[in-house]
Amino acid sequence: MDHPPLNAPSSEAIARLVKIVGQANAITEAADQAPYLTEWRDRYVGRTSLVLRPGSTDEVSQILKVANTERIAVVPQGGNTGLVGGQIPFETGKEVVISLSRLNRIRHVDSGGDHMVCEAGVTLAQAQATADETNRLFPLSLASEGTCQIGGNIATNAGGTGVLAYGNTRQLTLGLEIVLADGSVLTNLKPLKKDNTGYDLSNLFIGSEGTLGIITAATLKLFPKPLWHETAFVACPSLEAIAKLYQAASTSLAQQLTAFEFLPTRAIQFLEKHVEKIRAPVETTSPWYVLLEISHLSDPATQSQETPETASAFETLLADAIDQRLADDVAIAASQSQQKDFWQLRELLSEVQKFEGGSIKHDISVPVHAIPEFISRGNALIEKLCPGARPVPFGHFGDGNVHYNISQPANADKSAFLDRWEEVNAAVHALVTEMGGSISAEHGIGRMKREELVEHKDPIALHTMRAIKNALDPVGIMNPGKVL
Ligand code: FAD
């Protein structure tokens, strides 16, 4: 963006910023700053002279007033679990990191009105637990939920395993409190499902990755809590079979279908090799597996009287799948502990790839029906580009969201393989665009995909995004160099 250059914070500006949060909440020592400057995948290591940990919306507002007048760039940070480098400052050391972790109060829960107001630094797990305590469900669910924060979830419009039934973070957010770049506070925390009074300003900040303002609180939607689940692990002969199984499941189970995740046999091999005591729940070895879950709102004890058709719908679906050769084998979890074991296979998948050396990642989406073609063409492309590299495509089938990750060839040199990250991304993303998909389904753009966004996004959309950025952040202090 064409802003006049920003300034490194002067010692006088640092003193003013430290005074706002108090010495105890201003981190200036390199060793103490380290956790704020590296990210989960070790791809980016940033520098800063100052990490600030404000404890209130007012303190955030005072910080941005100083930053805006002194032309100092700021990088908002939540739980630091983002996967595209948006929360890490650049290596120049000129940016100030603002950690929202201390804004961690649940301000209000209205279980009857199906909403709660959380501050930005509340962890996702804490938000889920609070909803649960009031017999309600907050359905956002990510493997990083113990660490990621509501502000970060909103800033990245996080997805996860609950999107199929409940939508992504955007659909779960009713309103926001945001500190704008000039320090003014835009408050719209009303729990309204309908509000057609002009532009939807909250929506602009959802998925904005810290480039438009700092989210300090949010009104989140709550849902009736399912009382029990049925979970199956299904071995499938092909992706085409999975596509048909998904169609059958979404038709017969409708709203009750709350998860439809898929993973390849290579993922099971990695899990069994690297995680002690973990085993696939089915005996049959098949090329693909599906983790399928339905949720019931009624008590299991009354289930048979209330909705007899539902209890059998799940079993009928799975039996039909075997008959029609959409499934080779099926295991239905017999207890909650078995359900947990099934889910563990899915949740450990991101982590376990680390033990197989370098892994080049993609978080893409294509129309659901196009997933088989995308993976088949993608695998052929990868074999040509990096012979022997091992694709591990998995993810949220029902959302069209594939984590198209490629593990290095066995025994290859890790850094030589990872050096090809951009080249491999470019080839895969070209295929995604050709097939009408998106180069970022749920992780965002951050720093990692900024250059690629220019190639893949409609120029008019990019122009409009830049106009919005300029209008809301004319000095350009909000997380510069990320997204745009
Ligand atoms: P951070 O990483 O701290 O920040 C992310 C971005 O948001 C940055 O650009 C930052 O500047 C901005 N930001 C943070 N807080 C604020 C705020 N209060 N105001 C304004 N901007 C802010 N993501 C998914 O969508 N689906 C998944 O299934 C999923 N699984 C994951 C599994 C693992 C093991 C890991 C490590 C990550 C996973 N992620 C997933 C990615 C990540 O957890 C999400 O993007 C999450 O929403 C980031 O939240 P955070 O609090 O960690 O944000």
Residues whose N, C-alpha, C, O or C-beta is under 5 A from the ligand:
A	BS01	FAD	W40 V75 P76 Q77 G78 G79 N80 T81 G82 L83 G86 Q87 L100 A120 S141 L142 A143 S144 T147 C148 Q149 G151 G152 N153 A155 T156 A158 G159 G160 E209 G210 G213 I214 I215 S350 E442 H443
